[in-house]
Amino acid sequence: MGPAMPGASAEAEAPASPGGGARPEETARPGSQARVRDLLLQLQNLQAERSEAFGLLDQGHQAYLRSGPQYDFPRYRQLVHEVTEAFASISREVLAIQERLRDTHGRPDLAQHLAHLQEQERQRLELTAALQLARQKAQEEPGAAAPREEVQELRQRIIKTMEVISEIVQDLKYDSEEAE
């Protein structure tokens, strides 16, 4: 996980309500909103890392396709392994932020945005994997229209998913500023 946030230990010791979560009035202490902003900045950095990982995956797949028809699968498999580990690490950190927003800062609304974000990012990754398979099939069957059509459909679905992700991030920003 990433570096600890300044003051993290103090906020983790906030008294809990009988239901287990921090009471909103307890999280409204001075500096709490600044800590929420710090978490959202951390999320922004994680999203940038995730975007970079998608870029590496795409570049690696393009190199893999150029290595055809023999295909350098061992190199591509290693890249996929490394990117998968990066995605898993990023997801763990996002889930930790989600938990802190909900439990420590009393912001279930922001935590819910992160749950939606994670779901859309999962969908984006699944669509990306399907797109890569469709691209390979289209390359191996250059005269067939179906694989090319599937590539186009998957690209459109990825674009729509990325638009939803962007909307979630905007909603998260708006809702976090609204409370200031």
Backbone bond lengths (Angstrom), bond angles and torsions (degrees), N, CA, C in turn:
res aa  C-N    CA-C-N  psi(-1)  N-CA   C-N-CA  omega(-1)  CA-C   N-CA-C  phi
1 M - - - 1.432 - - 1.506 109.05 -
2 G 1.323 117.85 163.11 1.452 122.96 -176.24 1.503 112.21 -71.72
3 P 1.320 116.44 179.47 1.453 120.49 -178.65 1.519 111.15 -64.13
4 A 1.330 115.11 151.23 1.460 120.43 179.68 1.519 109.49 -69.02
5 M 1.299 114.87 144.62 1.453 120.51 178.96 1.524 108.59 -79.97
6 P 1.334 118.22 143.98 1.457 119.93 177.07 1.523 110.04 -57.67
7 G 1.324 115.99 134.28 1.462 120.35 178.58 1.509 113.81 78.83
8 A 1.335 117.66 8.20 1.462 120.50 -176.07 1.520 111.73 -61.48
9 S 1.331 117.92 -39.10 1.460 118.88 -176.54 1.516 111.02 -67.63
10 A 1.313 118.10 -35.21 1.458 120.82 179.32 1.525 110.90 -66.37
11 E 1.333 117.28 -40.84 1.450 118.31 -178.43 1.517 111.96 -74.09
12 A 1.324 118.47 -26.05 1.456 121.09 179.53 1.514 111.12 -70.36
13 E 1.348 117.65 -18.32 1.448 121.16 -177.42 1.525 112.45 -97.10
14 A 1.321 117.26 13.81 1.464 120.07 179.02 1.511 109.49 -61.34
15 P 1.342 117.73 138.83 1.462 120.25 179.93 1.523 110.65 -58.75
16 A 1.287 116.23 144.32 1.462 121.17 -177.92 1.514 109.81 -101.94
17 S 1.311 114.76 153.60 1.456 120.72 174.37 1.514 108.34 -80.32
18 P 1.339 119.02 167.12 1.454 120.58 179.12 1.524 113.39 -55.72
19 G 1.340 118.09 -27.62 1.455 121.57 179.75 1.512 112.70 -76.70
20 G 1.322 118.61 -6.45 1.455 121.05 176.98 1.504 113.85 106.36
21 G 1.321 119.43 -25.35 1.459 121.02 -177.71 1.521 110.70 -96.29
22 A 1.307 116.69 164.52 1.453 120.69 177.42 1.524 109.07 -70.68
23 R 1.334 116.26 141.61 1.460 119.86 178.21 1.525 108.72 -77.40
24 P 1.351 118.08 140.60 1.464 120.95 -178.18 1.521 113.18 -53.65
25 E 1.352 117.76 -38.95 1.452 118.14 -178.46 1.527 111.86 -66.45
26 E 1.333 116.79 -24.75 1.457 120.07 178.73 1.519 111.42 -79.29
27 T 1.314 117.49 -27.01 1.459 119.92 -178.53 1.517 111.86 -87.62
28 A 1.304 117.43 -7.67 1.456 120.75 -178.52 1.532 111.84 -85.65
29 R 1.318 117.24 13.70 1.463 119.82 179.79 1.523 110.35 -67.46
30 P 1.316 117.69 160.00 1.470 121.00 -179.51 1.527 110.88 -54.54
31 G 1.306 115.25 138.21 1.464 120.59 178.78 1.511 114.11 90.58
32 S 1.346 117.52 -15.31 1.455 119.99 -178.73 1.526 111.63 -62.81
33 Q 1.347 116.44 -43.97 1.466 119.47 179.77 1.522 110.64 -63.93
34 A 1.335 116.59 -35.17 1.467 119.88 177.21 1.522 109.75 -64.11
35 R 1.319 117.32 -37.17 1.468 120.33 178.91 1.524 110.89 -69.36
36 V 1.321 116.74 -35.20 1.467 120.25 175.21 1.518 108.86 -63.30
37 R 1.334 116.81 -44.08 1.476 120.02 177.63 1.528 110.74 -60.19
38 D 1.337 117.06 -39.66 1.459 120.26 178.01 1.524 110.97 -61.63
39 L 1.328 116.23 -41.31 1.467 119.98 178.25 1.525 110.77 -64.74
40 L 1.318 116.51 -39.24 1.459 119.73 -179.78 1.525 111.37 -70.48
41 L 1.328 117.14 -32.56 1.473 119.84 173.59 1.526 109.99 -66.70
42 Q 1.322 116.01 -40.09 1.465 120.11 176.62 1.532 109.72 -61.56
43 L 1.328 116.81 -42.01 1.463 120.98 177.45 1.524 110.64 -61.21
44 Q 1.318 116.34 -42.82 1.462 120.40 178.79 1.529 110.55 -59.18
45 N 1.311 117.53 -42.02 1.463 121.38 177.40 1.527 111.21 -64.93
46 L 1.316 116.59 -39.71 1.467 120.40 178.12 1.527 111.10 -64.99
47 Q 1.320 116.43 -39.40 1.467 119.71 177.27 1.530 110.38 -64.29
48 A 1.328 117.55 -36.97 1.464 120.54 176.95 1.534 110.11 -65.52
49 E 1.333 116.69 -40.10 1.468 120.26 176.56 1.529 110.37 -63.40
50 R 1.316 116.13 -41.05 1.463 120.35 -179.73 1.528 109.84 -64.00
51 S 1.320 116.40 -42.02 1.465 120.90 178.22 1.531 110.61 -62.20
52 E 1.318 115.96 -41.96 1.472 120.18 177.83 1.529 110.75 -63.07
53 A 1.325 117.19 -39.94 1.459 120.84 178.89 1.533 110.93 -64.41
54 F 1.329 117.17 -39.64 1.463 119.73 175.72 1.527 110.15 -62.52
55 G 1.322 116.94 -39.90 1.464 120.55 177.74 1.514 112.14 -62.36
56 L 1.332 116.87 -43.41 1.466 120.68 177.82 1.524 110.92 -63.25
57 L 1.318 116.01 -40.84 1.462 120.15 179.08 1.528 110.21 -62.57
58 D 1.304 116.97 -42.40 1.465 121.02 179.40 1.532 110.66 -65.43
59 Q 1.328 117.27 -46.33 1.465 120.49 178.70 1.525 111.16 -60.97
60 G 1.320 115.79 -42.48 1.468 120.14 178.95 1.518 111.93 -63.78
61 H 1.319 116.24 -38.40 1.461 118.94 179.31 1.521 111.07 -69.36
62 Q 1.319 116.87 -37.82 1.464 119.64 176.68 1.530 110.33 -62.12
63 A 1.328 116.81 -42.14 1.469 120.48 177.39 1.528 110.04 -63.86
64 Y 1.316 116.28 -39.89 1.463 121.26 177.89 1.526 110.15 -60.06
65 L 1.334 117.42 -46.35 1.463 120.32 179.73 1.529 111.52 -63.98
66 R 1.321 117.21 -36.88 1.470 120.24 178.50 1.530 111.53 -66.97
67 S 1.326 117.34 -22.08 1.462 120.22 -179.37 1.528 112.01 -81.56
68 G 1.330 117.42 -1.76 1.462 121.94 -179.02 1.512 111.46 -73.47
69 P 1.284 118.65 161.97 1.458 126.90 8.70 1.531 114.14 -83.49
70 Q 1.336 118.53 -5.57 1.478 119.53 179.68 1.527 111.69 -78.09
71 Y 1.323 118.08 -27.59 1.454 125.42 178.20 1.533 113.09 54.85
72 D 1.319 114.15 124.95 1.464 121.77 176.85 1.530 107.79 -90.13
73 F 1.337 114.35 73.05 1.460 119.01 -175.25 1.522 113.54 -65.67
74 P 1.334 120.82 -40.12 1.474 118.88 -179.74 1.533 113.02 -57.16
75 R 1.318 117.55 -40.88 1.466 119.97 179.14 1.536 110.25 -66.69
76 Y 1.318 116.58 -43.30 1.446 120.08 -179.44 1.539 110.90 -66.13
77 R 1.321 116.76 -40.81 1.469 120.98 178.05 1.525 110.64 -59.73
78 Q 1.341 117.32 -40.34 1.456 121.04 178.28 1.525 110.75 -63.67
79 L 1.328 116.38 -42.72 1.464 120.16 177.77 1.528 110.45 -61.29
80 V 1.314 116.62 -46.02 1.464 120.51 179.96 1.527 109.86 -60.01
81 H 1.320 117.44 -40.92 1.464 121.77 177.97 1.531 110.66 -60.34
82 E 1.322 116.90 -47.49 1.461 121.27 -178.69 1.523 111.85 -64.91
83 V 1.329 116.58 -41.95 1.463 120.37 179.96 1.524 109.99 -68.64
84 T 1.317 117.12 -37.80 1.464 120.71 177.60 1.523 110.63 -61.64
85 E 1.319 116.83 -41.81 1.467 120.23 176.81 1.524 110.64 -63.18
86 A 1.327 117.36 -40.55 1.473 120.96 178.42 1.525 110.16 -62.99
87 F 1.345 117.14 -45.36 1.459 120.39 178.95 1.532 110.73 -61.24
88 A 1.317 117.32 -41.90 1.467 120.68 -179.54 1.527 110.55 -63.98
89 S 1.316 117.04 -42.13 1.466 121.01 178.56 1.528 110.94 -63.33
90 I 1.320 116.15 -45.49 1.461 120.72 178.91 1.528 109.81 -60.95
91 S 1.313 117.12 -44.29 1.467 120.57 -179.75 1.521 111.73 -62.07
92 R 1.324 117.08 -40.41 1.470 119.72 177.80 1.531 110.24 -61.69
93 E 1.316 116.74 -41.47 1.466 120.05 179.84 1.527 111.37 -67.72
94 V 1.324 117.37 -39.49 1.463 120.23 177.92 1.527 109.68 -64.66
95 L 1.323 117.44 -40.81 1.463 120.37 178.10 1.527 111.25 -63.94
96 A 1.325 117.35 -35.94 1.460 120.76 177.23 1.534 110.32 -66.16
97 I 1.318 116.81 -40.81 1.468 120.83 176.70 1.526 109.45 -63.65
98 Q 1.321 116.20 -43.66 1.465 121.31 178.96 1.532 109.98 -57.28
99 E 1.311 116.42 -45.90 1.465 121.20 -179.49 1.533 111.01 -63.88
100 R 1.314 117.49 -42.79 1.466 120.49 179.68 1.524 111.26 -65.93
101 L 1.326 116.80 -40.13 1.464 118.71 177.95 1.527 110.60 -61.99
102 R 1.311 115.73 -42.64 1.465 120.48 -177.26 1.526 111.37 -73.71
103 D 1.327 117.29 -51.36 1.460 121.04 -169.35 1.528 113.79 -89.57
104 T 1.309 117.53 -40.94 1.463 120.47 -176.32 1.517 112.09 -85.99
105 H 1.325 116.25 -39.88 1.461 119.95 -174.19 1.531 113.69 -102.97
106 G 1.317 117.28 -0.75 1.461 119.44 178.20 1.515 113.61 61.79
107 R 1.341 116.77 38.66 1.469 121.41 -178.65 1.531 110.57 -121.41
108 P 1.337 116.85 67.94 1.469 118.92 179.14 1.526 112.50 -62.66
109 D 1.342 117.25 -25.34 1.458 120.23 178.14 1.522 110.76 -64.08
110 L 1.330 116.90 -43.82 1.467 120.47 178.67 1.525 110.49 -70.66
111 A 1.319 116.45 -38.13 1.470 120.37 178.56 1.527 110.75 -62.06
112 Q 1.330 116.37 -36.27 1.469 120.20 179.00 1.524 110.83 -65.62
113 H 1.329 116.63 -37.20 1.468 119.42 176.06 1.534 109.92 -60.29
114 L 1.318 116.84 -40.14 1.462 119.84 -179.88 1.530 111.08 -67.49
115 A 1.316 117.66 -35.83 1.472 120.55 176.09 1.528 109.74 -61.76
116 H 1.341 116.78 -43.82 1.474 120.52 177.84 1.524 110.63 -65.16
117 L 1.310 116.34 -40.71 1.464 121.17 178.63 1.525 110.52 -59.47
118 Q 1.319 116.96 -46.77 1.466 120.91 -179.94 1.528 110.91 -60.67
119 E 1.319 116.76 -41.25 1.469 120.38 179.93 1.523 110.53 -64.07
120 Q 1.318 117.20 -43.00 1.466 120.40 179.94 1.529 111.28 -67.95
121 E 1.314 117.05 -37.10 1.464 119.82 177.44 1.533 110.81 -66.88
122 R 1.335 116.66 -36.77 1.465 120.27 175.37 1.524 109.91 -62.23
123 Q 1.333 115.69 -43.89 1.466 120.24 179.23 1.532 110.30 -63.98
124 R 1.319 116.81 -40.87 1.466 120.77 178.88 1.526 110.72 -60.55
125 L 1.315 116.90 -41.37 1.466 120.49 179.66 1.528 110.82 -66.22
126 E 1.320 116.92 -42.45 1.470 120.23 177.80 1.529 111.00 -61.99
127 L 1.322 116.38 -43.52 1.465 120.21 178.95 1.527 111.26 -65.25
128 T 1.322 116.46 -36.85 1.463 120.43 178.54 1.520 110.76 -64.03
129 A 1.330 116.76 -42.39 1.470 120.15 177.57 1.526 110.48 -62.85
130 A 1.320 116.76 -43.04 1.470 120.43 178.42 1.530 110.43 -64.03
131 L 1.325 117.10 -39.61 1.459 120.99 178.45 1.526 110.76 -62.56
132 Q 1.310 117.05 -41.07 1.458 119.77 179.78 1.531 111.36 -63.32
133 L 1.313 116.52 -41.00 1.469 119.64 176.94 1.526 110.74 -64.98
134 A 1.321 116.60 -41.35 1.466 120.61 179.65 1.526 111.03 -65.53
135 R 1.323 117.70 -38.90 1.468 120.95 177.55 1.528 110.87 -62.35
136 Q 1.327 116.11 -42.15 1.464 118.72 179.67 1.530 110.23 -64.91
137 K 1.324 115.92 -42.45 1.468 119.81 179.06 1.524 110.41 -63.08
138 A 1.319 117.41 -41.60 1.465 121.23 178.87 1.519 110.83 -63.58
139 Q 1.329 116.46 -36.16 1.467 120.18 178.65 1.533 110.71 -69.68
140 E 1.312 116.74 -37.92 1.462 121.07 -178.21 1.524 112.52 -77.64
141 E 1.329 117.16 -20.74 1.459 122.36 179.26 1.530 109.19 -125.42
142 P 1.338 117.85 68.20 1.468 120.91 -172.23 1.532 114.73 -59.18
143 G 1.313 119.10 -26.87 1.455 120.32 -178.12 1.514 113.90 -88.24
144 A 1.321 117.88 -10.96 1.469 121.12 -176.22 1.525 110.85 -83.88
145 A 1.323 115.63 133.24 1.463 120.62 -178.57 1.532 112.17 -80.69
146 A 1.323 117.72 -33.31 1.470 121.18 -174.67 1.534 112.94 -58.00
147 P 1.327 119.36 -46.57 1.478 117.75 179.26 1.538 112.57 -63.64
148 R 1.318 117.52 -37.45 1.472 120.07 178.39 1.528 110.64 -65.49
149 E 1.337 116.11 -39.63 1.465 120.20 178.00 1.531 110.58 -65.38
150 E 1.317 116.26 -39.43 1.469 120.14 178.51 1.530 110.60 -64.17
151 V 1.334 116.63 -40.16 1.470 120.61 177.15 1.521 109.71 -59.19
152 Q 1.324 117.26 -45.83 1.466 120.95 -179.61 1.529 111.40 -63.64
153 E 1.324 116.34 -43.62 1.460 120.21 179.61 1.525 110.93 -62.21
154 L 1.324 116.96 -44.20 1.457 120.26 -179.87 1.525 111.71 -66.29
155 R 1.315 117.03 -38.69 1.473 119.66 176.06 1.524 110.57 -58.97
156 Q 1.336 116.15 -43.88 1.462 120.11 179.80 1.526 111.09 -64.27
157 R 1.303 117.35 -40.19 1.461 120.67 178.79 1.526 111.07 -65.58
158 I 1.323 116.68 -37.98 1.473 120.07 177.16 1.522 109.96 -65.51
159 I 1.313 117.10 -42.66 1.473 120.45 178.42 1.522 110.34 -59.86
160 K 1.329 117.00 -44.85 1.470 120.49 179.23 1.525 110.88 -63.58
161 T 1.318 117.16 -39.94 1.464 121.08 178.43 1.525 110.57 -64.06
162 M 1.321 116.32 -41.01 1.462 120.22 178.37 1.533 110.95 -66.21
163 E 1.316 117.28 -33.91 1.468 120.53 175.73 1.523 110.48 -64.89
164 V 1.340 116.63 -41.79 1.467 120.76 177.78 1.531 109.49 -63.58
165 I 1.326 117.18 -42.42 1.469 121.08 177.84 1.522 110.10 -59.04
166 S 1.311 116.72 -44.55 1.461 121.25 178.80 1.528 111.27 -61.39
167 E 1.328 116.76 -41.09 1.465 121.08 178.28 1.528 110.98 -64.08
168 I 1.326 116.89 -40.52 1.467 120.95 178.92 1.523 109.84 -62.45
169 V 1.312 116.46 -44.75 1.470 120.59 179.93 1.530 109.84 -63.05
170 Q 1.332 117.33 -40.67 1.467 120.45 177.49 1.527 111.30 -64.96
171 D 1.333 117.30 -42.76 1.467 121.11 177.64 1.526 110.56 -61.93
172 L 1.308 116.04 -40.67 1.466 121.45 178.57 1.529 110.08 -60.89
173 K 1.315 115.67 -45.59 1.468 120.16 179.59 1.516 110.39 -64.03
174 Y 1.317 117.52 -46.47 1.461 122.08 -179.03 1.528 111.02 -61.29
175 D 1.338 116.35 -48.49 1.463 120.11 -178.18 1.522 112.09 -65.94
176 S 1.313 117.26 -32.83 1.471 118.87 179.04 1.532 110.58 -73.45
177 E 1.312 118.23 -34.79 1.464 121.45 178.47 1.527 111.38 -73.84
178 E 1.320 116.47 -30.71 1.453 121.97 -179.00 1.525 111.57 -60.85
179 A 1.314 116.84 -31.96 1.459 121.11 -176.93 1.530 112.87 -81.15
180 E 1.333 117.31 -12.21 1.474 119.81 -176.96 1.503 112.09 -70.34
